[in-house]
């Protein structure tokens, strides 16, 4: 009887741990969704900034300050694109964690 009780307790703890993992992953997903939306919302203004800088440079191609403005705007845009990629990766990880945790609870 002792071995069966021990096995039962271990199984119950295992199930509780899996449910906790599912709960944690489920709570992390809304934050990841928000991070993606926030990062994507920053893109259009910076894309416009790059376009405006390039348009200004096209009118005065010899102006070194305008060249610098284009470079700075393009660097800023690239940083934001990298941020979007990172947040999407985090969201994918959260979705995958939910999927795996859900499966592990079902099989526990």
C-alpha positions in Angstrom: 0.0 0.0 0.0 2.9 2.4 0.7 4.2 2.2 -2.8 0.8 2.9 -4.4 0.3 5.9 -2.1 3.7 7.2 -3.0 3.0 6.8 -6.7 -0.4 8.5 -6.4 1.1 11.4 -4.5 3.9 11.8 -7.2 1.3 11.7 -9.9 -0.8 14.3 -8.2 2.2 16.6 -7.8 3.2 16.0 -11.4 -0.3 17.0 -12.5 -0.3 20.1 -10.3 3.1 21.2 -11.7 1.8 20.8 -15.2 -1.3 22.8 -14.5 0.8 25.5 -12.9 3.0 25.6 -16.1 -0.1 25.9 -18.3 -1.4 28.7 -16.1 1.9 30.5 -16.2 2.1 30.2 -20.0 -1.5 31.3 -20.4 -0.9 34.4 -18.3 2.3 35.3 -20.3 0.5 35.3 -23.7 -1.5 38.6 -23.3 1.7 40.4 -22.4 3.4 38.9 -25.5 0.5 39.9 -27.7 0.6 43.5 -26.4 4.4 43.7 -26.9 4.0 42.7 -30.6 1.2 45.2 -31.1 3.1 48.0 -29.4 6.3 47.3 -31.4 4.4 47.1 -34.7 2.6 50.4 -33.9 6.0 52.2 -33.7 6.9 51.2 -37.3 4.7 53.5 -39.4 6.0 56.8 -38.0 9.6 55.7 -38.3 9.0 54.4 -41.9 7.5 57.9 -42.7 10.6 59.5 -41.1 12.8 57.4 -43.4 10.8 58.4 -46.5 10.8 62.0 -45.6 14.5 62.0 -45.0 15.1 60.3 -48.3 12.8 62.8 -50.1 14.7 65.7 -48.6 18.0 64.2 -49.6 16.8 63.6 -53.1 16.2 67.4 -53.4 19.6 68.3 -52.0 21.9 65.2 -52.5 25.0 67.2 -51.6 23.8 68.0 -48.1 25.8 65.9 -45.6 23.3 66.6 -42.8 20.5 65.1 -44.8 22.6 62.0 -45.6 23.2 61.7 -41.8 19.5 62.1 -41.2 18.7 59.3 -43.7 21.3 57.0 -42.0 20.0 57.7 -38.5 16.4 57.1 -39.6 17.3 53.9 -41.3 19.1 52.7 -38.2 16.2 53.6 -36.0 13.9 51.7 -38.4 16.1 48.6 -38.3 16.2 48.6 -34.5 12.4 48.7 -34.5 12.2 45.9 -37.0 14.5 43.8 -34.8 12.3 44.6 -31.8 9.2 43.4 -33.7 11.0 40.2 -34.7 12.0 39.6 -31.1 8.5 40.2 -29.7 7.0 37.9 -32.4 9.5 35.2 -31.4 8.5 35.7 -27.8 4.8 35.4 -28.8 5.5 32.2 -30.7 7.3 30.8 -27.7 4.4 31.7 -25.5 1.9 30.0 -27.9 4.2 26.9 -28.1 4.5 26.8 -24.3 0.7 26.9 -23.9 0.3 24.1 -26.5 2.9 21.9 -24.9 1.7 22.6 -21.3 -1.9 21.8 -22.4 -0.8 18.5 -23.9 1.2 17.6 -20.8 -1.8 18.2 -18.6 -4.0 16.0 -20.8 -1.4 13.2 -20.6 -0.7 13.4 -16.9 
